[in-house]
Every structure is written in structure tokens, then in C-alpha cells.
Amino acid sequence: MCAPCVADEEHRRQEDRKRARQFAREKAGDRPCAGPDCAETIAADDDPRRAYCSDRCKDAADYQRRKARQNGGRTDTVRACRRCYRRELMEFPDGVCKACQDVQRTRARRVSVKRGVTAKYGDAECWHCSTPLDAASRVFEHLKPIARGGLSEVTNCRWSCRDCNSDKGHALPSEWTSPNDRLTAARTRAAHDTGPPGTSAERPTLHL
């Protein structure tokens, strides 16, 4: 096996071990600590209102919440990662931790993934607005963002222009409309409201 394959296999084994430990804790009745980057648990016979294993974890979570409120009023919350169950401050309910995001970003840089996307979907124009692309203007984009659990697979990646990529941000395809589609919809509404000459949309002038 090549070095990247060995690293991927080791990462999968680590994730399986983490899931096994998480399932064992849940079966035993122990609760995971709500502190950021903490893998400790709280005993099942402890106070049910207790959310942190120590005062240090409680202070760290309070600090991150204060920092998030100061940073533009974002509503980030400490949540469990969907893949490794690590608790971390996340913006999206369906998000994953930074470590899992870094794994997917590393996979997205592989030449094999980009070649697969090019062979299946092409790279001559933007996937969203059909703008012609060249090597300097195209961006490798995830339809389902990495921050929201998207994978670096051929079925989830496309080539797009920089404008669409920056405008889409962390939105899902069902939550976002490309600028080209918005412009087309606006023109359609304007044509419908005005109507061609001689139609019912144009009110005639009354001469009394």
C-alpha cells in the first residue's frame, strides 16, 4: 500500500476505536464531558445536572462562548462531531470538528480525486453558472461543504468559478441559488410584470 492509503487506513482505525469507546461509555451510562477538546466522561451515578468533568473544562467552554459572541455575534454551540464524537464549538448542527475537516481537505488535494471529477463532470465551465473556466479561474468546490460533513469524493466535488464559490460559502445546494439563476429569475419576473405591448399586462390609456 502507498503512504496515503496507509494513513487513511490508520485514520479509519482510529475513528473505529473512538466510536467503540463512545459506545462502551454510552452502554455503561457514562456521559461525555461538554468541554471543548475533552475526552473525559462523567460517571452515570454523578449529578445529572453536571455537564463538565472539571472546572477547567467549564472555564474553557465559557471562554469560547464569550469569544464567539464578540466575533460578530455568531451562535456557535459546543456540539459532538458526527464522525469522531469529539465535542467542539461548531457553527452548524450538522458540522464536524476541525480535525475531521482537515482530513477531508487533505484528501481533496489528491490528484486522483480531481482527475475523477474532471473526467465525470468536466472542468471547462462553472458547474453553477456555466462561466468558461481556465486553470487560473477555476476552484475545486464541495457541493456539501466540509464544515457541514461533506466528503472529498467525486460525487460531492465540482469545478466552479471563484464568484460562485465565495457566494455559496458554507450553504448547502438546497439553501443557495447561483447569481446567474437569481438574475434570470429577476428578468423573468420583470418581463412578466411588464408584458409585451398589446397584452393585458399593459394597461390602456382611457380618454374621457
BALOBA-1460 file (C-alpha; in Angstrom, 3 decimals):
// residues 208
<rec num="1" residu="m" x="0.000" y="0.000" z="0.000"/>
<rec num="2" residu="c" x="1.147" y="3.547" z="-0.719"/>
<rec num="3" residu="a" x="1.771" y="6.063" z="2.072"/>
<rec num="4" residu="p" x="-1.553" y="7.958" z="1.653"/>
<rec num="5" residu="c" x="-3.506" y="4.689" z="1.717"/>
<rec num="6" residu="v" x="-1.708" y="3.611" z="4.889"/>
<rec num="7" residu="a" x="-2.510" y="6.968" z="6.514"/>
<rec num="8" residu="d" x="-6.176" y="6.682" z="5.508"/>
<rec num="9" residu="e" x="-6.388" y="3.139" z="6.875"/>
<rec num="10" residu="e" x="-4.840" y="4.251" z="10.171"/>
<rec num="11" residu="h" x="-7.259" y="7.167" z="10.400"/>
<rec num="12" residu="r" x="-10.229" y="4.847" z="9.817"/>
<rec num="13" residu="r" x="-8.985" y="2.514" z="12.519"/>
<rec num="14" residu="q" x="-8.647" y="5.427" z="14.948"/>
<rec num="15" residu="e" x="-12.210" y="6.518" z="14.167"/>
<rec num="16" residu="d" x="-13.472" y="2.966" z="14.734"/>
<rec num="17" residu="r" x="-11.692" y="2.810" z="18.081"/>
<rec num="18" residu="k" x="-13.172" y="6.158" z="19.115"/>
<rec num="19" residu="r" x="-16.661" y="5.019" z="18.168"/>
<rec num="20" residu="a" x="-16.161" y="1.789" z="20.110"/>
<rec num="21" residu="r" x="-15.096" y="3.724" z="23.213"/>
<rec num="22" residu="q" x="-18.052" y="6.071" z="22.804"/>
<rec num="23" residu="f" x="-20.499" y="3.167" z="22.517"/>
<rec num="24" residu="a" x="-18.951" y="1.497" z="25.559"/>
<rec num="25" residu="r" x="-19.350" y="4.691" z="27.597"/>
<rec num="26" residu="e" x="-22.952" y="5.086" z="26.479"/>
<rec num="27" residu="k" x="-23.674" y="1.464" z="27.335"/>
<rec num="28" residu="a" x="-22.162" y="1.923" z="30.779"/>
<rec num="29" residu="g" x="-24.260" y="5.035" z="31.300"/>
<rec num="30" residu="d" x="-21.351" y="7.492" z="31.423"/>
<rec num="31" residu="r" x="-21.828" y="10.913" z="29.829"/>
<rec num="32" residu="p" x="-19.154" y="12.697" z="27.744"/>
<rec num="33" residu="c" x="-17.804" y="15.967" z="29.077"/>
<rec num="34" residu="a" x="-19.211" y="19.053" z="27.321"/>
<rec num="35" residu="g" x="-15.861" y="20.834" z="27.446"/>
<rec num="36" residu="p" x="-14.023" y="21.635" z="24.196"/>
<rec num="37" residu="d" x="-11.370" y="19.074" z="23.179"/>
<rec num="38" residu="c" x="-12.066" y="16.925" z="26.252"/>
<rec num="39" residu="a" x="-12.344" y="13.139" z="26.019"/>
<rec num="40" residu="e" x="-13.182" y="12.542" z="29.675"/>
<rec num="41" residu="t" x="-16.522" y="11.199" z="30.880"/>
<rec num="42" residu="i" x="-18.840" y="11.874" z="33.785"/>
<rec num="43" residu="a" x="-19.931" y="8.885" z="35.843"/>
<rec num="44" residu="a" x="-23.519" y="7.752" z="35.491"/>
<rec num="45" residu="d" x="-24.115" y="7.993" z="39.258"/>
<rec num="46" residu="d" x="-22.902" y="11.623" z="39.357"/>
<rec num="47" residu="d" x="-25.143" y="14.692" z="39.477"/>
<rec num="48" residu="p" x="-27.293" y="14.626" z="36.271"/>
<rec num="49" residu="r" x="-27.028" y="18.423" z="36.040"/>
<rec num="50" residu="r" x="-23.249" y="18.273" z="35.796"/>
<rec num="51" residu="a" x="-22.019" y="18.892" z="32.233"/>
<rec num="52" residu="y" x="-18.236" y="19.240" z="32.719"/>
<rec num="53" residu="c" x="-15.691" y="16.906" z="34.227"/>
<rec num="54" residu="s" x="-13.731" y="19.741" z="35.850"/>
<rec num="55" residu="d" x="-13.770" y="23.481" z="36.424"/>
<rec num="56" residu="r" x="-11.064" y="23.827" z="33.793"/>
<rec num="57" residu="c" x="-13.383" y="22.444" z="31.072"/>
<rec num="58" residu="k" x="-16.204" y="24.685" z="32.278"/>
<rec num="59" residu="d" x="-13.974" y="27.773" z="32.102"/>
<rec num="60" residu="a" x="-12.735" y="26.794" z="28.625"/>
<rec num="61" residu="a" x="-16.308" y="26.410" z="27.334"/>
<rec num="62" residu="d" x="-17.322" y="29.761" z="28.865"/>
<rec num="63" residu="y" x="-14.309" y="31.441" z="27.240"/>
<rec num="64" residu="q" x="-15.178" y="30.060" z="23.800"/>
<rec num="65" residu="r" x="-18.783" y="31.201" z="24.135"/>
<rec num="66" residu="r" x="-17.680" y="34.718" z="25.111"/>
<rec num="67" residu="k" x="-15.217" y="34.805" z="22.226"/>
<rec num="68" residu="a" x="-17.926" y="33.671" z="19.798"/>
<rec num="69" residu="r" x="-20.319" y="36.395" z="20.983"/>
<rec num="70" residu="q" x="-17.623" y="39.025" z="20.470"/>
<rec num="71" residu="n" x="-16.855" y="37.693" z="16.980"/>
<rec num="72" residu="g" x="-19.863" y="39.121" z="15.172"/>
<rec num="73" residu="g" x="-22.497" y="37.591" z="17.410"/>
<rec num="74" residu="r" x="-22.226" y="34.105" z="15.964"/>
<rec num="75" residu="t" x="-24.419" y="31.472" z="17.578"/>
<rec num="76" residu="d" x="-21.803" y="28.729" z="17.800"/>
<rec num="77" residu="t" x="-22.512" y="25.928" z="20.242"/>
<rec num="78" residu="v" x="-20.428" y="23.152" z="21.724"/>
<rec num="79" residu="r" x="-21.580" y="20.037" z="19.846"/>
<rec num="80" residu="a" x="-20.363" y="16.493" z="19.301"/>
<rec num="81" residu="c" x="-18.688" y="15.747" z="15.973"/>
<rec num="82" residu="r" x="-20.744" y="13.429" z="13.775"/>
<rec num="83" residu="r" x="-17.705" y="11.285" z="12.950"/>
<rec num="84" residu="c" x="-15.344" y="11.138" z="15.935"/>
<rec num="85" residu="y" x="-17.764" y="12.339" z="18.672"/>
<rec num="86" residu="r" x="-15.271" y="14.973" z="19.813"/>
<rec num="87" residu="r" x="-17.060" y="17.892" z="21.428"/>
<rec num="88" residu="e" x="-16.112" y="21.256" z="19.948"/>
<rec num="89" residu="l" x="-17.503" y="24.722" z="19.284"/>
<rec num="90" residu="m" x="-19.385" y="24.440" z="15.956"/>
<rec num="91" residu="e" x="-21.470" y="26.841" z="13.921"/>
<rec num="92" residu="f" x="-23.689" y="24.232" z="12.248"/>
<rec num="93" residu="p" x="-25.773" y="21.479" z="13.890"/>
<rec num="94" residu="d" x="-24.655" y="19.064" z="11.153"/>
<rec num="95" residu="g" x="-20.992" y="20.116" z="11.354"/>
<rec num="96" residu="v" x="-17.841" y="18.141" z="12.098"/>
<rec num="97" residu="c" x="-14.763" y="19.007" z="14.155"/>
<rec num="98" residu="k" x="-11.683" y="20.729" z="12.734"/>
<rec num="99" residu="a" x="-9.618" y="17.527" z="12.791"/>
<rec num="100" residu="c" x="-12.132" y="15.709" z="10.567"/>
<rec num="101" residu="q" x="-12.310" y="18.756" z="8.288"/>
<rec num="102" residu="d" x="-8.521" y="18.733" z="7.884"/>
<rec num="103" residu="v" x="-8.661" y="15.060" z="6.837"/>
<rec num="104" residu="q" x="-11.157" y="15.858" z="4.070"/>
<rec num="105" residu="r" x="-9.171" y="18.907" z="2.911"/>
<rec num="106" residu="t" x="-6.066" y="16.731" z="2.637"/>
<rec num="107" residu="r" x="-7.984" y="14.199" z="0.538"/>
<rec num="108" residu="a" x="-9.336" y="16.987" z="-1.686"/>
<rec num="109" residu="r" x="-5.768" y="17.864" z="-2.718"/>
<rec num="110" residu="r" x="-5.219" y="14.428" z="-4.233"/>
<rec num="111" residu="v" x="-4.720" y="14.391" z="-7.965"/>
<rec num="112" residu="s" x="-6.841" y="11.232" z="-8.307"/>
<rec num="113" residu="v" x="-9.937" y="12.958" z="-6.885"/>
<rec num="114" residu="k" x="-9.551" y="15.989" z="-9.152"/>
<rec num="115" residu="r" x="-8.989" y="13.790" z="-12.195"/>
<rec num="116" residu="g" x="-12.117" y="11.817" z="-11.342"/>
<rec num="117" residu="v" x="-14.211" y="14.994" z="-11.092"/>
<rec num="118" residu="t" x="-12.800" y="16.299" z="-14.377"/>
<rec num="119" residu="a" x="-13.465" y="13.016" z="-16.167"/>
<rec num="120" residu="k" x="-17.044" y="12.704" z="-14.882"/>
<rec num="121" residu="y" x="-18.271" y="16.317" z="-14.767"/>
<rec num="122" residu="g" x="-15.728" y="18.313" z="-16.809"/>
<rec num="123" residu="d" x="-13.739" y="21.424" z="-15.970"/>
<rec num="124" residu="a" x="-14.385" y="23.710" z="-18.963"/>
<rec num="125" residu="e" x="-17.151" y="25.748" z="-17.301"/>
<rec num="126" residu="c" x="-18.523" y="26.545" z="-13.865"/>
<rec num="127" residu="w" x="-20.892" y="23.902" z="-12.558"/>
<rec num="128" residu="h" x="-23.316" y="26.568" z="-11.251"/>
<rec num="129" residu="c" x="-23.320" y="29.454" z="-13.748"/>
<rec num="130" residu="s" x="-21.674" y="27.864" z="-16.844"/>
<rec num="131" residu="t" x="-18.961" y="30.534" z="-16.968"/>
<rec num="132" residu="p" x="-15.934" y="29.370" z="-19.038"/>
<rec num="133" residu="l" x="-13.025" y="28.398" z="-16.789"/>
<rec num="134" residu="d" x="-9.279" y="28.185" z="-17.169"/>
<rec num="135" residu="a" x="-6.570" y="26.913" z="-14.833"/>
<rec num="136" residu="a" x="-6.316" y="30.285" z="-13.035"/>
<rec num="137" residu="s" x="-10.033" y="30.966" z="-12.514"/>
<rec num="138" residu="r" x="-11.431" y="27.591" z="-11.509"/>
<rec num="139" residu="v" x="-11.905" y="26.458" z="-7.894"/>
<rec num="140" residu="f" x="-12.310" y="22.913" z="-6.589"/>
<rec num="141" residu="e" x="-15.577" y="23.064" z="-4.655"/>
<rec num="142" residu="h" x="-17.546" y="20.734" z="-2.376"/>
<rec num="143" residu="l" x="-21.305" y="20.746" z="-3.017"/>
<rec num="144" residu="k" x="-21.886" y="19.774" z="0.596"/>
<rec num="145" residu="p" x="-19.287" y="21.852" z="2.472"/>
<rec num="146" residu="i" x="-16.600" y="20.120" z="4.501"/>
<rec num="147" residu="a" x="-17.639" y="22.134" z="7.569"/>
<rec num="148" residu="r" x="-21.081" y="20.522" z="7.359"/>
<rec num="149" residu="g" x="-19.932" y="16.940" z="6.930"/>
<rec num="150" residu="g" x="-19.158" y="16.882" z="3.201"/>
<rec num="151" residu="l" x="-16.676" y="14.309" z="1.924"/>
<rec num="152" residu="s" x="-13.887" y="14.746" z="-0.600"/>
<rec num="153" residu="e" x="-15.380" y="12.284" z="-3.064"/>
<rec num="154" residu="v" x="-16.022" y="12.560" z="-6.789"/>
<rec num="155" residu="t" x="-19.800" y="12.690" z="-6.296"/>
<rec num="156" residu="n" x="-19.537" y="15.662" z="-3.904"/>
<rec num="157" residu="c" x="-16.950" y="17.789" z="-5.743"/>
<rec num="158" residu="r" x="-17.190" y="20.042" z="-8.793"/>
<rec num="159" residu="w" x="-15.209" y="22.745" z="-10.587"/>
<rec num="160" residu="s" x="-16.688" y="26.241" z="-10.177"/>
<rec num="161" residu="c" x="-15.732" y="29.874" z="-10.628"/>
<rec num="162" residu="r" x="-14.453" y="31.985" z="-7.750"/>
<rec num="163" residu="d" x="-17.570" y="34.164" z="-7.638"/>
<rec num="164" residu="c" x="-19.946" y="31.237" z="-7.165"/>
<rec num="165" residu="n" x="-17.605" y="29.572" z="-4.695"/>
<rec num="166" residu="s" x="-17.328" y="32.653" z="-2.476"/>
<rec num="167" residu="d" x="-21.042" y="33.460" z="-2.784"/>
<rec num="168" residu="k" x="-22.066" y="29.915" z="-1.806"/>
<rec num="169" residu="g" x="-19.861" y="29.771" z="1.284"/>
<rec num="170" residu="h" x="-20.981" y="27.023" z="3.680"/>
<rec num="171" residu="a" x="-24.500" y="26.758" z="2.261"/>
<rec num="172" residu="l" x="-25.988" y="23.514" z="1.004"/>
<rec num="173" residu="p" x="-27.147" y="23.312" z="-2.641"/>
<rec num="174" residu="s" x="-30.766" y="23.397" z="-1.429"/>
<rec num="175" residu="e" x="-30.085" y="26.603" z="0.541"/>
<rec num="176" residu="w" x="-28.306" y="28.593" z="-2.173"/>
<rec num="177" residu="t" x="-29.057" y="29.942" z="-5.642"/>
<rec num="178" residu="s" x="-26.306" y="30.945" z="-8.054"/>
<rec num="179" residu="p" x="-26.055" y="34.634" z="-9.103"/>
<rec num="180" residu="n" x="-26.849" y="33.635" z="-12.696"/>
<rec num="181" residu="d" x="-30.070" y="31.894" z="-11.625"/>
<rec num="182" residu="r" x="-31.051" y="34.868" z="-9.461"/>
<rec num="183" residu="l" x="-30.519" y="37.237" z="-12.395"/>
<rec num="184" residu="t" x="-32.577" y="35.001" z="-14.692"/>
<rec num="185" residu="a" x="-35.398" y="34.846" z="-12.144"/>
<rec num="186" residu="a" x="-35.363" y="38.643" z="-11.762"/>
<rec num="187" residu="r" x="-35.532" y="39.140" z="-15.534"/>
<rec num="188" residu="t" x="-38.403" y="36.655" z="-15.762"/>
<rec num="189" residu="r" x="-40.344" y="38.490" z="-13.075"/>
<rec num="190" residu="a" x="-39.684" y="41.845" z="-14.741"/>
<rec num="191" residu="a" x="-40.869" y="40.547" z="-18.130"/>
<rec num="192" residu="h" x="-43.965" y="39.054" z="-16.540"/>
<rec num="193" residu="d" x="-44.817" y="42.298" z="-14.721"/>
<rec num="194" residu="t" x="-44.335" y="44.481" z="-17.821"/>
<rec num="195" residu="g" x="-45.513" y="42.171" z="-20.569"/>
<rec num="196" residu="p" x="-45.123" y="42.782" z="-24.305"/>
<rec num="197" residu="p" x="-47.038" y="45.657" z="-25.956"/>
<rec num="198" residu="g" x="-50.686" y="44.987" z="-26.588"/>
<rec num="199" residu="t" x="-51.078" y="42.388" z="-23.842"/>
<rec num="200" residu="s" x="-53.261" y="42.552" z="-20.782"/>
<rec num="201" residu="a" x="-50.238" y="43.366" z="-18.625"/>
<rec num="202" residu="e" x="-50.076" y="46.846" z="-20.264"/>
<rec num="203" residu="r" x="-52.955" y="48.949" z="-19.094"/>
<rec num="204" residu="p" x="-54.556" y="51.034" z="-21.872"/>
<rec num="205" residu="t" x="-54.952" y="54.793" z="-21.500"/>
<rec num="206" residu="l" x="-58.530" y="55.953" z="-21.063"/>
<rec num="207" residu="h" x="-59.614" y="59.060" z="-22.965"/>
<rec num="208" residu="l" x="-62.647" y="60.763" z="-21.480"/>
